[in-house]
């Protein structure tokens, strides 16, 4: 019985040893590609179901055009879409850059100045709770119908997540590290650059990722109201002509640009965190 059991065990384990190394490389490659392959497969499935559903149920293209019509509109109007996307991209980048500067500086002030925090933070939260669209006409009255009002509105929307993330990150350092800095008589600047900022970077970049998406929301809302160009204006203009395929094509371009901005922030995050991790 024991010999037979040992024989059976050894005979069944041999194929596992022989097969494992053969497919190990393939399995590792598939595991690395899974974050890329799965979203692509999911997108293809959604598009196929969308196309089939629209054609089977004979949905009006004004209500919901099939993906093939959206792709045709994207190809046909590509120069026009790129022309409007250029302005949206430029203003979104400017608004996001200003939001990063103002959000980081205000977050730094909140973290290092209890007086500034007690005096201003409740007001910042109060204005953040107000529906942003309701304030858009005020920005137009204050700054006019040009790009200044759109940029100010974008900064107003995007800077708060960066502010909160920066302040939370800089104040969330464990006390034992700060006590160690005081024990070795490190200056405030050394404590900031060597301890507080490295520990706060993950939270800061989390706020930047939220802020970069909010900057596009601010620009599009501003273009809905004031602009005569840009993807927001094109979406609004196409809606008046019931060109739903053009609306979807504009939204697709907007999503691509937004994902590129998000990818840039993610790449910068990885590079900076890797640099600090090697120290």
C-alpha positions in Angstrom: 0.0 0.0 0.0 2.7 2.4 1.0 4.9 1.6 -2.0 1.9 1.9 -4.3 1.0 5.2 -2.8 4.6 6.5 -3.2 4.6 5.3 -6.8 1.4 7.1 -7.6 2.6 10.3 -5.9 5.8 10.3 -7.8 4.2 9.5 -11.1 1.6 12.3 -10.8 4.2 14.9 -9.8 6.5 14.3 -12.8 4.2 16.0 -15.4 3.9 19.1 -13.1 7.7 19.4 -13.0 8.0 18.9 -16.7 5.2 21.2 -17.7 5.8 24.0 -15.3 9.1 25.5 -16.7 7.7 25.2 -20.2 4.8 27.5 -19.6 6.2 29.6 -16.8 7.5 32.3 -19.1 4.2 32.5 -21.0 2.2 32.8 -17.7 4.4 35.6 -16.5 4.1 37.4 -19.8 0.3 37.1 -19.7 0.3 38.4 -16.1 2.3 41.4 -17.1 0.1 42.1 -20.1 -3.2 41.6 -18.2 -3.6 45.3 -17.1 -3.4 46.2 -20.8 -5.2 43.3 -22.4 -8.2 43.2 -20.1 -9.3 46.8 -20.7 -8.9 46.4 -24.4 -11.0 43.2 -24.4 -13.6 44.9 -22.3 -13.7 47.9 -24.7 -14.1 45.6 -27.7 -17.0 43.7 -26.0 -18.8 47.0 -25.1 -18.4 48.3 -28.6 -19.7 45.1 -30.2 -22.7 44.9 -27.9 -23.3 48.6 -28.5 -23.2 48.3 -32.2 -25.4 45.2 -32.2 -27.9 46.6 -29.8 -28.4 49.8 -31.8 -28.9 47.9 -35.0 -31.1 45.2 -33.6 -33.4 47.6 -31.8 -33.2 50.2 -34.6 -32.3 53.0 -32.3 -32.3 56.5 -33.9 -28.8 57.8 -34.5 -30.0 61.1 -32.9 -30.6 59.2 -29.7 -27.6 56.9 -29.7 -25.4 56.4 -32.9 -23.6 53.2 -33.4 -19.8 53.1 -32.8 -19.3 52.8 -36.6 -21.0 56.2 -37.1 -19.0 57.8 -34.4 -15.8 56.4 -36.0 -16.9 57.8 -39.4 -17.6 61.2 -37.9 -14.2 61.1 -36.1 -12.4 60.4 -39.4 -14.5 62.9 -41.4 -14.2 65.8 -38.9 -10.7 65.0 -37.6 -9.1 68.3 -38.6 -11.9 70.2 -37.1 -11.7 68.2 -33.9 -8.0 68.7 -33.6 -8.4 72.5 -34.1 -10.9 72.7 -31.2 -8.9 70.2 -29.1 -5.8 72.4 -29.3 -7.5 75.3 -27.5 -9.0 73.0 -24.9 -5.7 71.2 -24.3 -3.8 74.5 -23.9 -6.2 76.1 -21.5 -6.6 72.9 -19.5 -2.8 72.7 -19.2 -2.6 76.3 -18.1 -5.4 75.9 -15.6 -4.0 72.7 -14.2 -0.5 74.3 -13.8 -2.0 77.3 -11.9 -4.0 74.9 -9.8 -0.9 72.9 -8.9 1.0 76.1 -7.8 -1.9 77.6 -5.8 -2.9 74.3 -4.3 0.6 73.3 -3.2 1.3 76.8 -1.8 -2.0 76.9 0.1 -1.5 73.4 1.3 2.0 74.2 2.5 0.6 77.3 4.3 -2.1 75.2 5.9 0.4 72.6 7.1 2.9 75.1 8.6 0.7 77.9 9.8 -2.0 77.1 12.3 -3.2 80.7 12.2 -3.6 80.6 8.4 -5.3 77.2 8.7 -7.8 78.3 11.3 -8.6 81.6 9.5 -9.0 80.2 5.9 -9.7 76.5 5.8 -13.4 76.7 6.8 -13.9 79.3 4.0 -12.2 77.1 1.5 -14.4 74.1 2.4 -17.5 76.4 2.3 -16.7 77.5 -1.3 -15.9 73.9 -2.3 -19.4 72.8 -1.2 -21.1 75.4 -3.5 -22.1 73.9 -6.9 -19.5 75.1 -9.3 -21.8 75.7 -12.2 -23.7 78.2 -10.1 -20.5 80.3 -9.7 -19.6 80.2 -13.4 -21.7 83.3 -14.3 -19.9 85.3 -11.5 -16.5 84.5 -13.1 -17.8 85.8 -16.4 -19.1 89.0 -14.8 -15.8 89.5 -13.0 -13.4 88.6 -15.7 -15.3 88.8 -18.9 -16.0 86.2 -21.6 -12.4 85.6 -22.6 -10.0 82.9 -21.5 -9.3 84.6 -18.2 -12.7 83.6 -16.8 -12.3 80.0 -18.0 -8.8 79.7 -16.5 -10.0 81.2 -13.1 -12.9 78.8 -13.1 -10.7 75.9 -13.8 -8.2 76.8 -11.1 -11.1 77.2 -8.7 -12.4 73.7 -9.4 -9.0 71.9 -9.6 -7.0 73.4 -6.8 -9.0 72.1 -3.8 -8.1 68.4 -4.2 -4.4 69.4 -4.5 -4.7 71.7 -1.5 -6.2 69.0 0.7 -3.8 66.3 -0.4 -0.8 68.5 0.1 -1.9 69.7 3.6 -2.8 66.1 4.7 0.4 64.7 3.4 2.7 67.3 5.0 0.9 67.0 8.4 0.6 63.2 8.3 4.2 62.4 9.0 4.7 60.2 12.1 6.0 62.0 15.1 9.0 59.7 15.6 10.5 60.9 12.4 10.0 64.5 13.4 11.5 63.8 16.8 14.5 62.3 15.2 14.9 65.4 13.0 14.8 67.6 16.1 17.3 65.2 17.9 19.9 65.7 15.1 19.2 69.5 15.0 17.9 69.4 11.5 16.6 72.7 10.1 13.0 73.2 9.1 14.1 73.2 5.5 16.0 70.0 5.9 13.0 68.4 7.7 10.7 69.5 4.9 12.9 68.3 2.0 14.2 65.1 3.7 11.1 63.9 5.7 7.9 65.8 5.2 7.9 66.1 1.4 9.0 62.5 0.7 6.3 61.1 3.0 3.7 63.5 1.5 4.4 62.7 -2.2 2.0 59.8 -2.6 -0.9 61.9 -1.2 0.2 64.9 -3.3 0.2 62.9 -6.5 -3.2 61.5 -5.6 -4.5 65.0 -5.4 -2.8 65.9 -8.7 -4.5 63.0 -10.4 -7.9 64.3 -9.2 -7.0 67.8 -10.1 -6.0 67.0 -13.6 -9.4 65.5 -14.3 -11.2 68.4 -12.6 -9.3 70.9 -14.8 -10.9 69.5 -17.9 -14.3 69.7 -16.3 -13.7 73.4 -15.5 -12.5 74.2 -19.1 -15.4 72.4 -20.7 -18.0 74.1 -18.5 -16.3 77.5 -19.3 -16.4 76.7 -23.0 -20.1 75.8 -22.7 -20.8 79.3 -21.5 -18.3 81.7 -23.0 -16.1 80.2 -25.7 -16.5 80.4 -29.5 -14.0 77.5 -29.9 -12.8 74.4 -28.1 -14.3 71.0 -27.6 -16.9 72.3 -25.2 -18.1 74.8 -27.8 -18.1 72.1 -30.5 -20.2 69.7 -28.3 -22.7 72.5 -27.6 -22.8 73.5 -31.3 -23.3 69.9 -32.4 -26.1 69.4 -29.9 -28.1 72.3 -31.5 -27.8 70.5 -34.9 -28.6 67.1 -33.4 -25.3 65.7 -34.6 -24.9 63.1 -31.9 -22.1 61.3 -33.6 -20.0 64.5 -33.6 -20.8 64.9 -29.9 -19.5 61.4 -29.2 -16.4 62.0 -31.3 -15.7 65.2 -29.4 -16.1 63.4 -26.1 -13.7 60.7 -27.3 -11.0 63.2 -28.2 -11.6 64.9 -24.9 -11.1 61.6 -23.1 -8.0 60.8 -25.0 -6.4 64.1 -24.1 -7.5 63.8 -20.5 -6.0 60.3 -20.3 -2.7 61.6 -21.8 -2.6 64.3 -19.0 -3.3 61.6 -16.4 -0.6 59.4 -17.8 1.9 62.2 -17.7 1.1 62.8 -14.0 1.4 59.0 -13.3 4.8 58.9 -15.1 6.1 61.8 -13.2 4.9 60.2 -10.0 6.6 57.0 -10.7 9.9 58.7 -11.6 9.9 60.9 -8.5 8.8 58.2 -6.1 11.5 55.9 -7.5 14.1 58.5 -7.0 13.1 59.1 -3.4 12.9 55.3 -2.9 16.5 54.9 -3.9 17.7 57.3 -1.3 
